[in-house]
């Protein structure tokens, strides 16, 4: 008995939680399901259930912590694949301001000490604290 799997894939409906997991937006499918249940995945501004059916052309707004993404479905992905293939299944419509804001959070100054310089003294620690305080006050 021969089963045509290509035909089955075309008629099979794809759930949003499975799609978000397959295109590597979420690490696990249960995280994608939880995000849908918590209202962090939206279609046209409306919260959607994890069982919602994905259609080509749909635009989803996804919130993951401080990261915000807007994606448009280009093609279906029923199974999780490597990242190079996964990015071809959707178009990232996230505004540049959103991506820059996300990246700037991680660009805080880092202080390094020379290797072998020993433990910092109390005076070194105070100077470091003053430097960091002045940096954060300039940001505000």
MDAnalysis code that builds the backbone (N, CA, C; Angstrom):
import MDAnalysis as mda
import numpy as np

u = mda.Universe.empty(420, n_residues=140, atom_resindex=np.repeat(np.arange(140), 3), trajectory=True)
u.add_TopologyAttr("name", ["N", "CA", "C"] * 140)
u.add_TopologyAttr("resid", np.arange(1, 141))
u.add_TopologyAttr("resname", ["UNK", "UNK", "UNK", "UNK", "UNK", "UNK", "UNK", "UNK", "UNK", "UNK", "UNK", "UNK", "UNK", "UNK", "UNK", "UNK", "UNK", "UNK", "UNK", "UNK", "UNK", "UNK", "UNK", "UNK", "UNK", "UNK", "UNK", "UNK", "UNK", "UNK", "UNK", "UNK", "UNK", "UNK", "UNK", "UNK", "UNK", "UNK", "UNK", "UNK", "UNK", "UNK", "UNK", "UNK", "UNK", "UNK", "UNK", "UNK", "UNK", "UNK", "UNK", "UNK", "UNK", "UNK", "UNK", "UNK", "UNK", "UNK", "UNK", "UNK", "UNK", "UNK", "UNK", "UNK", "UNK", "UNK", "UNK", "UNK", "UNK", "UNK", "UNK", "UNK", "UNK", "UNK", "UNK", "UNK", "UNK", "UNK", "UNK", "UNK", "UNK", "UNK", "UNK", "UNK", "UNK", "UNK", "UNK", "UNK", "UNK", "UNK", "UNK", "UNK", "UNK", "UNK", "UNK", "UNK", "UNK", "UNK", "UNK", "UNK", "UNK", "UNK", "UNK", "UNK", "UNK", "UNK", "UNK", "UNK", "UNK", "UNK", "UNK", "UNK", "UNK", "UNK", "UNK", "UNK", "UNK", "UNK", "UNK", "UNK", "UNK", "UNK", "UNK", "UNK", "UNK", "UNK", "UNK", "UNK", "UNK", "UNK", "UNK", "UNK", "UNK", "UNK", "UNK", "UNK", "UNK", "UNK", "UNK", "UNK"])
u.atoms.positions = np.array([
    [0.848, -1.180, 0.000],
    [0.000, 0.000, 0.000],
    [0.891, 1.240, 0.000],
    [0.643, 2.146, -0.916],
    [1.446, 3.356, -1.074],
    [0.674, 4.569, -0.555],
    [1.339, 5.355, 0.289],
    [0.717, 6.566, 0.827],
    [1.486, 7.761, 0.288],
    [0.790, 8.687, -0.294],
    [1.426, 9.877, -0.837],
    [1.505, 10.939, 0.263],
    [2.692, 11.089, 0.862],
    [2.871, 12.014, 1.972],
    [2.829, 13.472, 1.514],
    [3.220, 13.747, 0.293],
    [3.173, 15.119, -0.217],
    [1.732, 15.605, -0.269],
    [0.824, 14.728, -0.673],
    [-0.583, 15.093, -0.730],
    [-1.130, 15.336, 0.675],
    [-0.717, 14.501, 1.633],
    [-1.181, 14.659, 3.011],
    [-0.718, 15.990, 3.586],
    [0.493, 16.395, 3.275],
    [1.026, 17.639, 3.815],
    [0.240, 18.836, 3.296],
    [-0.228, 18.764, 2.043],
    [-0.989, 19.872, 1.480],
    [-2.359, 20.005, 2.128],
    [-2.966, 18.905, 2.487],
    [-4.304, 18.962, 3.060],
    [-4.259, 19.125, 4.578],
    [-3.144, 18.817, 5.203],
    [-3.018, 18.922, 6.653],
    [-2.998, 20.386, 7.069],
    [-3.725, 20.706, 8.120],
    [-3.751, 22.066, 8.624],
    [-2.602, 22.251, 9.605],
    [-1.963, 23.415, 9.535],
    [-0.806, 23.701, 10.374],
    [-1.205, 24.650, 11.491],
    [-0.959, 24.232, 12.732],
    [-1.266, 25.049, 13.902],
    [-0.196, 26.121, 14.089],
    [-0.579, 27.243, 14.668],
    [0.359, 28.347, 14.859],
    [1.471, 27.977, 15.840],
    [1.166, 27.227, 16.882],
    [2.223, 26.868, 17.832],
    [3.276, 25.977, 17.173],
    [2.829, 25.060, 16.322],
    [3.769, 24.188, 15.616],
    [4.589, 24.982, 14.599],
    [3.952, 25.933, 13.925],
    [4.652, 26.759, 12.944],
    [5.729, 27.611, 13.622],
    [5.399, 28.267, 14.730],
    [6.379, 29.110, 15.429],
    [7.546, 28.291, 15.959],
    [7.279, 27.069, 16.357],
    [8.353, 26.179, 16.794],
    [9.202, 25.751, 15.586],
    [8.551, 25.442, 14.474],
    [9.266, 24.951, 13.295],
    [10.168, 26.021, 12.679],
    [9.757, 27.294, 12.726],
    [10.585, 28.356, 12.147],
    [11.541, 28.954, 13.184],
    [11.636, 28.304, 14.330],
    [12.621, 28.638, 15.357],
    [12.395, 29.972, 16.052],
    [11.142, 30.386, 16.174],
    [10.848, 31.567, 16.988],
    [10.905, 31.165, 18.452],
    [10.421, 29.962, 18.772],
    [10.468, 29.431, 20.134],
    [11.282, 28.150, 20.148],
    [11.948, 27.918, 21.277],
    [12.831, 26.765, 21.404],
    [12.061, 25.443, 21.469],
    [10.907, 25.467, 22.131],
    [10.092, 24.257, 22.225],
    [8.664, 24.579, 21.800],
    [7.942, 23.549, 21.441],
    [6.553, 23.751, 21.034],
    [5.695, 24.147, 22.226],
    [6.025, 23.633, 23.407],
    [5.245, 23.999, 24.586],
    [5.431, 25.479, 24.939],
    [6.626, 26.044, 24.684],
    [6.821, 27.483, 24.896],
    [5.969, 28.284, 23.915],
    [5.866, 27.814, 22.679],
    [5.027, 28.478, 21.683],
    [3.553, 28.403, 22.090],
    [3.137, 27.259, 22.604],
    [1.763, 27.086, 23.065],
    [1.472, 28.014, 24.229],
    [2.389, 28.080, 25.185],
    [2.211, 28.953, 26.348],
    [2.150, 30.420, 25.938],
    [2.948, 30.806, 24.961],
    [2.940, 32.192, 24.487],
    [1.586, 32.531, 23.854],
    [1.033, 31.609, 23.101],
    [-0.287, 31.842, 22.502],
    [-1.357, 31.963, 23.581],
    [-1.310, 31.080, 24.562],
    [-2.298, 31.113, 25.648],
    [-2.184, 32.386, 26.473],
    [-0.972, 32.925, 26.606],
    [-0.750, 34.126, 27.418],
    [-1.043, 35.408, 26.635],
    [-1.384, 35.299, 25.358],
    [-1.716, 36.473, 24.568],
    [-0.512, 37.195, 23.999],
    [0.625, 36.511, 23.884],
    [1.824, 37.138, 23.341],
    [1.983, 36.896, 21.840],
    [1.041, 36.200, 21.246],
    [1.016, 36.007, 19.793],
    [-0.322, 36.548, 19.304],
    [-0.260, 37.506, 18.374],
    [-1.477, 38.172, 17.914],
    [-1.566, 38.142, 16.393],
    [-2.783, 38.062, 15.910],
    [-3.083, 38.154, 14.488],
    [-4.055, 39.308, 14.329],
    [-3.653, 40.344, 13.598],
    [-4.461, 41.553, 13.400],
    [-4.866, 42.174, 14.731],
    [-3.959, 42.149, 15.688],
    [-4.214, 42.762, 16.992],
    [-5.036, 41.913, 17.940],
    [-5.476, 40.754, 17.521],
    [-6.302, 39.881, 18.350],
    [-5.483, 38.693, 18.850],
    [-5.677, 38.342, 20.117],
    [-5.026, 37.150, 20.663],
    [-5.545, 35.928, 19.924],
    [-4.661, 34.954, 19.723],
    [-5.081, 33.734, 19.035],
    [-4.768, 32.520, 19.891],
    [-5.503, 31.466, 19.638],
    [-5.295, 30.208, 20.352],
    [-4.154, 29.444, 19.696],
    [-3.516, 28.532, 20.444],
    [-2.440, 27.724, 19.860],
    [-2.912, 26.849, 18.701],
    [-4.200, 26.569, 18.645],
    [-4.724, 25.699, 17.584],
    [-5.138, 26.473, 16.337],
    [-4.920, 27.779, 16.307],
    [-5.296, 28.577, 15.140],
    [-4.541, 28.089, 13.916],
    [-5.227, 28.089, 12.781],
    [-4.646, 27.585, 11.537],
    [-3.857, 28.702, 10.856],
    [-2.641, 28.366, 10.421],
    [-1.759, 29.314, 9.748],
    [-2.121, 29.369, 8.269],
    [-2.143, 30.588, 7.716],
    [-2.392, 30.771, 6.286],
    [-1.269, 31.625, 5.713],
    [-0.916, 31.365, 4.471],
    [0.112, 32.169, 3.801],
    [-0.393, 33.597, 3.694],
    [0.460, 34.549, 4.068],
    [0.101, 35.959, 4.015],
    [-0.318, 36.534, 5.357],
    [-0.577, 35.680, 6.340],
    [-0.928, 36.168, 7.681],
    [0.249, 36.906, 8.295],
    [-0.045, 37.967, 9.047],
    [0.986, 38.738, 9.735],
    [0.746, 38.612, 11.227],
    [1.754, 38.102, 11.929],
    [1.667, 37.865, 13.366],
    [2.586, 38.799, 14.126],
    [2.109, 39.282, 15.282],
    [2.932, 40.055, 16.208],
    [3.265, 39.134, 17.371],
    [4.562, 38.978, 17.643],
    [5.025, 38.039, 18.659],
    [5.859, 38.785, 19.681],
    [5.569, 38.550, 20.961],
    [6.346, 39.145, 22.054],
    [7.058, 38.030, 22.800],
    [8.371, 38.180, 22.916],
    [9.188, 37.210, 23.661],
    [10.053, 38.005, 24.628],
    [9.613, 38.141, 25.875],
    [10.366, 38.949, 26.828],
    [10.356, 40.397, 26.374],
    [11.535, 40.994, 26.185],
    [11.603, 42.375, 25.704],
    [11.665, 42.443, 24.185],
    [11.774, 41.314, 23.536],
    [11.862, 41.263, 22.077],
    [10.464, 41.264, 21.468],
    [10.276, 42.088, 20.455],
    [9.019, 42.149, 19.711],
    [9.321, 41.838, 18.252],
    [8.522, 40.953, 17.657],
    [8.719, 40.579, 16.256],
    [7.405, 40.689, 15.511],
    [7.495, 41.059, 14.258],
    [6.354, 41.049, 13.348],
    [6.792, 40.201, 12.160],
    [6.057, 39.104, 11.915],
    [6.434, 38.209, 10.828],
    [5.244, 37.972, 9.903],
    [5.559, 37.761, 8.628],
    [4.552, 37.398, 7.642],
    [4.849, 35.988, 7.155],
    [3.840, 35.151, 7.102],
    [3.994, 33.760, 6.664],
    [4.181, 33.726, 5.152],
    [5.283, 33.131, 4.716],
    [5.553, 32.978, 3.281],
    [5.298, 31.548, 2.834],
    [5.731, 30.598, 3.664],
    [5.599, 29.186, 3.320],
    [5.406, 28.399, 4.605],
    [4.849, 27.214, 4.487],
    [4.638, 26.374, 5.662],
    [5.886, 25.567, 5.984],
    [6.031, 25.268, 7.265],
    [7.093, 24.387, 7.723],
    [6.483, 23.479, 8.786],
    [6.334, 22.213, 8.443],
    [5.686, 21.268, 9.344],
    [6.652, 20.672, 10.349],
    [7.936, 20.663, 10.003],
    [8.947, 20.095, 10.896],
    [10.027, 21.126, 11.157],
    [10.662, 21.022, 12.300],
    [11.737, 21.941, 12.654],
    [12.955, 21.632, 11.784],
    [13.497, 22.679, 11.171],
    [14.653, 22.520, 10.305],
    [15.764, 23.437, 10.778],
    [16.889, 23.404, 10.065],
    [17.989, 24.270, 10.472],
    [17.623, 25.731, 10.195],
    [18.371, 26.640, 10.813],
    [18.033, 28.059, 10.790],
    [18.054, 28.651, 9.385],
    [18.958, 28.183, 8.536],
    [19.039, 28.725, 7.176],
    [17.758, 28.474, 6.392],
    [17.155, 27.328, 6.571],
    [15.910, 27.009, 5.881],
    [14.732, 27.685, 6.574],
    [14.781, 27.769, 7.898],
    [13.671, 28.339, 8.663],
    [13.421, 29.803, 8.296],
    [14.464, 30.590, 8.061],
    [14.272, 32.010, 7.745],
    [13.651, 32.231, 6.368],
    [13.646, 31.206, 5.527],
    [13.014, 31.343, 4.213],
    [11.506, 31.116, 4.280],
    [11.006, 30.661, 5.409],
    [9.581, 30.349, 5.554],
    [8.749, 31.545, 5.998],
    [9.418, 32.646, 6.405],
    [8.695, 33.833, 6.844],
    [9.481, 35.080, 6.466],
    [8.781, 36.228, 6.467],
    [9.419, 37.515, 6.212],
    [9.354, 38.316, 7.505],
    [10.499, 38.812, 7.941],
    [10.566, 39.593, 9.175],
    [10.201, 41.034, 8.864],
    [9.063, 41.495, 9.388],
    [8.580, 42.851, 9.151],
    [8.779, 43.748, 10.371],
    [9.609, 43.317, 11.310],
    [9.841, 44.075, 12.535],
    [10.446, 45.424, 12.188],
    [9.872, 46.531, 12.719],
    [10.445, 47.851, 12.455],
    [11.883, 47.946, 12.955],
    [12.702, 48.719, 12.252],
    [14.120, 48.848, 12.598],
    [14.288, 49.382, 14.020],
    [13.401, 50.280, 14.428],
    [13.504, 50.845, 15.778],
    [13.369, 49.760, 16.841],
    [12.491, 48.820, 16.594],
    [12.292, 47.734, 17.553],
    [13.543, 46.867, 17.675],
    [14.163, 46.548, 16.555],
    [15.341, 45.689, 16.610],
    [16.513, 46.432, 17.229],
    [16.658, 47.710, 16.908],
    [17.755, 48.499, 17.481],
    [17.577, 48.652, 18.994],
    [16.329, 48.862, 19.426],
    [16.066, 48.998, 20.857],
    [16.429, 47.709, 21.591],
    [16.160, 46.585, 20.956],
    [16.487, 45.306, 21.582],
    [17.989, 45.135, 21.706],
    [18.721, 45.495, 20.658],
    [20.165, 45.317, 20.673],
    [20.861, 46.300, 21.608],
    [20.338, 47.513, 21.732],
    [21.007, 48.526, 22.554],
    [20.966, 48.181, 24.035],
    [20.028, 47.346, 24.450],
    [19.949, 46.938, 25.849],
    [21.213, 46.195, 26.253],
    [21.799, 45.478, 25.308],
    [22.954, 44.649, 25.612],
    [24.285, 45.343, 25.330],
    [24.255, 46.632, 25.030],
    [25.477, 47.340, 24.726],
    [25.955, 48.209, 25.891],
    [25.706, 47.771, 27.101],
    [26.190, 48.491, 28.275],
    [27.710, 48.330, 28.353],
    [28.395, 49.306, 28.925],
    [29.855, 49.201, 28.981],
    [30.294, 48.050, 29.878],
    [31.349, 47.415, 29.481],
    [31.926, 46.355, 30.299],
    [33.324, 46.784, 30.712],
    [33.621, 46.531, 31.941],
    [34.930, 46.902, 32.462],
    [35.791, 45.657, 32.568],
    [37.011, 45.770, 32.106],
    [37.927, 44.638, 32.172],
    [39.177, 45.054, 32.925],
    [39.703, 44.118, 33.644],
    [40.972, 44.344, 34.334],
    [42.041, 43.523, 33.629],
    [43.242, 44.040, 33.691],
    [44.356, 43.309, 33.091],
    [44.542, 41.988, 33.806],
    [44.885, 40.991, 33.022],
    [45.123, 39.677, 33.593],
    [46.334, 39.744, 34.513],
    [46.185, 39.218, 35.706],
    [47.272, 39.210, 36.675],
    [47.337, 40.475, 37.518],
    [46.351, 41.358, 37.375],
    [46.355, 42.611, 38.141],
    [45.902, 42.389, 39.581],
    [45.407, 41.216, 39.875],
    [44.971, 40.921, 41.234],
    [43.555, 41.402, 41.498],
    [43.152, 41.243, 42.747],
    [41.815, 41.673, 43.130],
    [41.741, 43.191, 43.147],
    [40.568, 43.746, 42.787],
    [40.450, 45.201, 42.866],
    [40.417, 45.661, 44.324],
    [41.030, 46.791, 44.570],
    [41.019, 47.351, 45.922],
    [39.700, 48.084, 46.129],
    [39.481, 48.527, 47.359],
    [38.277, 49.272, 47.655],
    [38.243, 50.576, 46.840],
    [39.391, 51.190, 46.667],
    [39.492, 52.417, 45.885],
    [39.125, 52.137, 44.416],
    [39.623, 51.020, 43.859],
    [39.290, 50.637, 42.479],
    [37.790, 50.431, 42.318],
    [37.181, 49.775, 43.289],
    [35.746, 49.515, 43.228],
    [34.951, 50.812, 43.256],
    [35.352, 51.758, 44.089],
    [34.655, 53.055, 44.165],
    [34.775, 53.812, 42.843],
    [35.958, 53.777, 42.247],
    [36.145, 54.455, 40.956],
    [35.272, 53.814, 39.873],
    [35.182, 52.507, 39.907],
    [34.336, 51.792, 38.953],
    [32.878, 52.159, 39.148],
    [32.425, 52.189, 40.401],
    [31.038, 52.562, 40.684],
    [30.736, 53.986, 40.230],
    [31.665, 54.909, 40.464],
    [31.469, 56.297, 40.031],
    [31.374, 56.380, 38.508],
    [32.221, 55.615, 37.816],
    [32.201, 55.607, 36.359],
    [30.870, 55.083, 35.831],
    [30.379, 54.002, 36.395],
    [29.102, 53.434, 35.968],
    [27.942, 54.363, 36.296],
    [27.973, 54.996, 37.464],
    [26.910, 55.941, 37.827],
    [26.853, 57.100, 36.846],
    [28.021, 57.616, 36.446],
    [28.032, 58.735, 35.500],
    [27.520, 58.288, 34.128],
    [27.805, 57.040, 33.737],
    [27.311, 56.530, 32.459],
    [25.790, 56.455, 32.463],
    [25.208, 55.912, 33.519],
    [23.753, 55.732, 33.572],
    [23.035, 57.062, 33.698],
    [23.660, 58.062, 34.319],
    [23.026, 59.375, 34.429],
    [23.008, 60.094, 33.079],
    [24.011, 59.859, 32.243],
    [24.032, 60.449, 30.900],
    [22.935, 59.879, 30.038],
    [22.576, 58.615, 30.231],
    [21.533, 57.949, 29.446],
    [20.163, 58.543, 29.713],
    [19.895, 58.956, 30.938],
    [18.583, 59.474, 31.309],
    [18.357, 60.814, 30.760],
])
